[in-house]
Amino acid sequence: MSTTGSYWKTVPRKSFVTFLLGVFFIFSAVGFANDVMAMGRQPLLRLVLIVLLDGLFPIGYALSGIILRKRFWKAFVPLFAVHYTLMFLLGNWLPNLPATAPLRAADIARMGSRLNLDGVGIILACSATSKKQCNSMMRA
């Protein structure tokens, strides 16, 4: 048996769950960054779903690498296809809100609030990841 396979079998369940939570939080931040690039014009439901998808699918990618090791592609490729198909469908189902030009004061305030939410989401996702990883390493 490879050392990688035997290593993951020795990792305590709590540490493994912490690792998977770290993966979720790191990649969920991509959903918030995506909304920043759209200038906060994604519908709120789409933002929530993208943050969840961008956090959950990387857990599947990580598990495929841990469980299947050199054959990870057997799970990674279909997961990737489903992930990006869902993202494409979400973009069509819940398209960005139209850009208003010129921006009125209310539009600027709404965009500022939304981008602030995105920034807080990114900071919290990164902070949660850092705290969980640091605590996990301290206990090991």
N, C-alpha and C positions, 0 to 999 in steps of 0.2 A: 504494500500500500504506500502511496506517496505521502510525503511529510505534510503536504497541504491538506489532504483528506483527513489524515489523523489529527492535524491541528484543529480543524473546525469541530471535530467530535469532542475535543477536550474543552472547548470554550463553554463557560457556563451559560445557561439559557438567558439569564438576565443581561449578560454582556452581549450576547448575540442579538437580543431584542434592541438593546441600546445602539448597537451598530446599525441595525435596520432603520431605527428611528433617525439616526444621523444621516443615513442615505436619503430618507424621505425629506428631512428638513433642508438639506443642501440643495436638492433638486427642486423642491417646491418653490424656492426662491426664484427659479427661472420663470415660473408663471407670473410672479409679480413684475419681474424685469420685462417680460413680454408686454404687460399692460403699460409699463412706462413707455416702451417704444411705440405703443399705439396711442400715446398721449392721454391715457385714461379713458379711451372711448369704447372699451369693451363693456358689454352689458355685465352687470354684477354676477349674474348666474354663470356666464361664460368664464369670468375671472375665477370664481370659486371652483368650477369644474376643471379648469386648466391647472390651477394650483394643485388640486388633488391628483389629477392624471400625471402631472410632471413630478410629483412626489412618489406615487405608487408604482408606476412602471419601472423606474430605476431600481426599486426593491426587487422586482422580478428579474431585471437584468443582473443584479448582484447575486441573487439566489441561483440563477442559471449558471453563473461562473463558479459559484461555490459548490453546487451539487454536481454539475456536469463537467466541470473543469475544462479539459481540452475539447470537449464536444459542446461547449456552451452555446455555440451558434445554432444548435438544433432548437433551442428555446428562444435565444436572443432574436433571431431573424423574424419568427412569427410575432413575438411580442412587439418588436419594433414596428412591424407592418400594422398591427392593430393600434398601437399607440398613435402613430402618425395619421392613420385613417380616422381615428376618433378626433384628433385635433383638427383635421381638415373638415370633417363633418360638423364639428362645433362651430368652426369659423363660418360655415355656410348657414347653419341653423340659427346662430346668434351672431350676425355680422356686427362689425364696429358701428357705433353710432356715427351719423354723418358729421363731418367737420363743419363748424360754423365759421364763416368769414364775413366780416371781421368779428372778432370775439367781443361779446358784450361783457360787462362787469360780472354778471351772474355766471356766464360761461367760464370766465377766468377763475372765479371762486370755486366752481364745481371741479374744474380741472386741478386746481391747487389742492383741494380736499382729497381728490382721488389719487393724485401722485403722492400726497402725504401718506395715505393708506398703503400704497405700494411700497414706499420707503420703509414704513414701520413693519410691514410684512417681511420684507427682505432682511431687515435688521433682526427681527425676532427669529426668523428661520435660521439665520447664521448664528445668532447667539445661542439658540437652543441646541444647535449642533455642537458648537464649541463647548458649551457647559456639559452636555451629555458625554462627549468624547473625553473631556478632561476628567470628569468624575469617574468614568469607566477605567481610564488609565491609572488613576490614583489608587483604585481598589485592587487592580491586578497585581 
